[in-house]
């Protein structure tokens, strides 16, 4: 949302996965305990180091990077929930425009 572009614009599932790995680093047991036990995990995935998030999404302030780090964690147990993300300090000063909902039942 901060850049107006997808963070990992893959053309298919495998391409997207490799784009994620190239930016966030290939997941391993240190960053995601149990990842090697997942059914689609492959030991032969290319091993990429994580890039600094400031290189991936430049221009955020410290609060923005804090939210981004919490959102892109591989381990779901450590990743911020949607509810907690909405109450993150990053959005404290956000101006959210009112968009009226369309009545689904109107003709």
C-alpha positions as CSV (number, residue, x, y, z in Angstrom):
1,X,0.0,0.0,0.0
2,X,2.9,2.4,0.8
3,X,4.3,2.1,-2.7
4,X,1.1,1.6,-4.7
5,X,2.6,-1.6,-6.2
6,X,2.5,-5.2,-5.2
7,X,5.4,-6.2,-3.0
8,X,5.9,-9.6,-4.6
9,X,4.3,-9.4,-8.1
10,X,4.7,-13.0,-9.2
11,X,3.2,-14.3,-12.5
12,X,2.3,-17.6,-10.9
13,X,2.6,-19.3,-7.5
14,X,6.2,-20.5,-8.0
15,X,7.4,-17.2,-9.4
16,X,5.7,-15.3,-6.5
17,X,7.3,-17.7,-3.9
18,X,10.8,-17.1,-5.4
19,X,10.2,-13.3,-5.4
20,X,9.3,-13.6,-1.7
21,X,12.4,-15.7,-0.9
22,X,14.7,-13.3,-2.8
23,X,13.5,-10.3,-0.7
24,X,12.7,-11.8,2.7
25,X,15.2,-14.7,2.5
26,X,14.5,-18.3,2.2
27,X,12.7,-19.5,5.3
28,X,14.5,-21.9,7.6
29,X,14.1,-23.5,11.0
30,X,15.7,-20.5,12.7
31,X,13.1,-18.0,11.4
32,X,10.2,-20.4,11.3
33,X,10.5,-23.5,13.5
34,X,8.7,-26.4,11.9
35,X,8.9,-25.0,8.3
36,X,10.8,-28.0,7.0
37,X,7.9,-30.3,8.2
38,X,5.3,-28.5,6.0
39,X,4.1,-30.6,3.1
40,X,5.3,-28.3,0.3
41,X,8.6,-27.4,1.8
42,X,11.6,-28.5,-0.2
43,X,15.2,-28.7,1.0
44,X,16.3,-27.8,-2.5
45,X,14.7,-24.4,-2.5
46,X,17.3,-21.8,-3.5
47,X,18.8,-20.2,-0.4
48,X,18.6,-16.5,-0.4
49,X,19.6,-14.1,2.4
50,X,17.0,-11.5,3.6
51,X,17.4,-8.0,2.2
52,X,16.9,-5.0,4.5
53,X,13.3,-3.9,4.3
54,X,14.4,-0.4,3.8
55,X,15.8,-1.5,0.4
56,X,12.6,-3.2,-0.5
57,X,10.2,-0.5,0.6
58,X,12.1,2.8,0.9
59,X,10.6,5.9,2.5
60,X,8.6,4.6,5.4
61,X,9.2,6.1,8.9
62,X,10.2,3.9,11.9
63,X,6.6,3.2,12.8
64,X,5.9,2.1,9.2
65,X,8.9,-0.3,9.2
66,X,7.7,-1.7,12.5
67,X,4.4,-2.6,11.0
68,X,5.9,-4.0,7.8
69,X,8.3,-6.2,9.8
70,X,5.4,-7.6,11.8
71,X,3.3,-8.2,8.6
72,X,5.9,-10.1,6.6
73,X,7.2,-12.5,9.3
74,X,7.2,-16.1,8.0
75,X,6.2,-17.7,11.2
76,X,2.4,-17.2,11.6
77,X,2.7,-17.4,15.4
78,X,4.9,-14.2,15.2
79,X,3.0,-12.4,12.5
80,X,0.7,-9.5,13.5
81,X,-3.0,-10.3,13.2
82,X,-5.2,-8.2,11.0
83,X,-7.0,-6.8,14.0
84,X,-3.8,-5.8,15.7
85,X,-2.4,-4.3,12.4
86,X,-5.5,-2.0,12.2
87,X,-4.8,-0.7,15.7
88,X,-1.0,-0.3,15.0
89,X,0.4,3.2,15.7
90,X,1.1,3.6,11.9
91,X,-2.6,4.2,11.4
92,X,-3.1,6.6,14.3
93,X,-3.0,9.7,12.1
94,X,-4.4,8.1,9.0
95,X,-7.3,9.8,7.3
96,X,-9.6,7.1,6.0
97,X,-12.1,8.4,3.5
98,X,-15.7,7.4,4.0
99,X,-16.8,5.1,1.2
100,X,-20.5,4.3,1.3
101,X,-21.4,0.6,0.9
102,X,-23.5,-0.4,-1.9
103,X,-26.6,-2.2,-0.9
104,X,-26.3,-5.7,-2.4
105,X,-30.0,-6.1,-2.5
106,X,-30.8,-2.9,-4.4
107,X,-31.9,-3.2,-8.0
